[in-house]
């Protein structure tokens, strides 16, 4: 009963969201509003020192938002993340884009590729959003993502990394189990990552 009450409170808070007002999606203490993503061979997701730690598994480990409806467009998400151990992506964010979903890959394909999977069927490693970023182990990075009807823009530590026009294009997820991260979720691949200070707001 208590769990149902907490979920109801989360849903009510989201429903009252004001334009431009940041809303927290993580209390820094529990996985309230999140569930461990059912990836095959996943590691353990836990809360430690104010962060969600995604323990390295056989492949993907993650958490998926379950606390209520979120915007599909005209919104912004921000969070901080760090690669603790390993050499692949550590806090890739799957997010809604209208009626579809996309993933912001953070340090994939060997550890340094950042981009969106997928645009017109092409993964982050093969489309124009691909860039290279040297992530230091143990260092926290600030990520921010804006989703508009015709554009997706992203920053790392206030440096613009992604700015792509999506009007008239196909936005979707890479084939495979990453679709379990929808509507909003974080995932690591064979790597221990950590995520904290997760917020979103409606923008116009």
N, C-alpha and C positions, 0 to 999 in steps of 0.2 A: 504494500500500500504506500509506504514511504517513497519507494522508487517511482511509482506512478505519479505521486504528487510532485516530485522534483521535476519529472519530465514535463508535466503540465505547466509548471512554473516557467520552464525554459521556453516552451511553445508560446506562452502568453507574453513573455519578454520580447521574443522575436517579432510577434505580431504588432507590438507597440513601437517598433524601431522607427526612429526619426531620421530623415535624410541628413547625411553628413555626420551622424553621431556614431562613434565607435562602440561596438558591442563585443564583449569578451565571449569566446567560445571555449575557454579552458580556465578552470579555477586555480590551476597550479598545484592542486593537492590530490585530486581524484580524476578518474576517467569518466566522470559524470557527463553525459551527453555524447560520449564516444563508445564505440565497441571495437574490440580487437577484430581485425579483418581476417576472414576465414581462408587465407592463402594456404595452399598445401605446403607442409614443411616449414611453416612460419616460426620465427623466434617469439620471444615473450615481449609483449608491450606492457610497460609499467611506468608509474610516476615516481620520479626520483629528483630531489633537489629542485623542485619547481618546474620540471620538464617532463614531457612524455618521452620515454626512452624506447626506441624500436630496436630490440635485440636482434643480432644477426641470426638469420635462419638459413635453410637450405637454398632459398631464393628470396621471395618477398616476405616482409613483415610490415604490418601497418595497422592503423586505426582509421575508422570511418565514422563520420558524424551521424548521430542518431537522435539528436536533441530537438528536432523540429525543422520546419520548412525554411529554406534559405532563398535569397534572390537568385534568379537565373541570368540576369543581366543588370547593367548599371549598378555595379557593386565593386568594392575593393576589399581585398584580404591582405593582412599583414601578419608576419610571424618571424620568429628568430629560430635558427636551426644550426646544428653543428654535426660534423662527422666525428664520431668518437673513435671507432676502429673500422678498418676495412678500406676498400678502394673503389667502391661504386657509389651509385646514388644513395643518399642518406635521408632525404626528406622531400621526395617528389610529391607535388601537390596535384591531386585530381580535383577538378572543379567544374561547375556547370557553365555552359555557354548556350543560352537559350534552352532548347529542348535536347541538347546534346551535351557531351562532356569532353574534356581535354585534360592532359597531364603536363604540368610544368616539371620537366626532368631536371634534377639538381645534381650534376656531377656524374652522369652516366657514361657508358661505353668506355670504361677504364678509369673514370674518375673526374674528367674535366669538361665534359660536354654538357651544356645547358641549352634548353630549347623546349619547344612544344611538340607533343605527340598526341594527335597527328594533324597535319594540315594537308588537305587534298590527298590523304592516304599516305603521306610521307612522314616518317618518324623525325624526331628532333635532330637526329644525326644526319638527316638528308634534306631537310628543308631550310628555308631562308632564316628561320629563327635560331639556327645553330650558332653557338658561340663557345669560346673556351674560357674557363674560369679555374684558376688554381686555388682550390679549397685547402686551407691548412687544417690538419687534424686538431680537434679540441677548441677551435676558434668559433665563436658565435657570429653568424652573419644575419643581417636584417633583410628580409624578403618582403616585397610588396607587389601586388598584382591587381590590375584594373581590368574589368571586363565590360565592354560596351557592345551595343548591337553590331557595330561594324569594325571593332578593333580590340586587340588585347595588348596591354602594355605591362611590362614588368621591370622591377628594379632590384638590384642587390646592393646593399649599403649605399642607397641613393644614387647609384650609377644605373642609367637606363640600359637594360640588357635585351629587352624584347619590345618591339613596336611593330606589330604586323596587322595589316588590313585583312579582315576576314569576310567582308560583305561579298556575297555570291560565291563563297568558297565552302568546301566541306571540312568541318571541324569534327574530330572524333577521337576515339581511343585506339591505342595500339591493340591488335588482336591478342587475346590472352586473358589472364585472370585479373589484370589491373582494373577491369570493369567492376570488381568487387569493392573498389574504393569509392565509387559513385554513391551519393551525389558530391560529397566532399570528403577527401581522405588524404592521409600522408602515408608514404611507403618508403622502405629502404630495400636494397637488394644485396643480400649476402654481406651486409654492412651494418654496424651499430650506429644509429643516428639518434638525435635528440631534437625535440621541437618544444618551443615555449612561447608565451605571449601571443596567443592566436586571437586575432580580432578581425571583425569585418564591419563594413558600413555600406549603406546605400548611398549612391552618388548620382547626380544629375548633371 
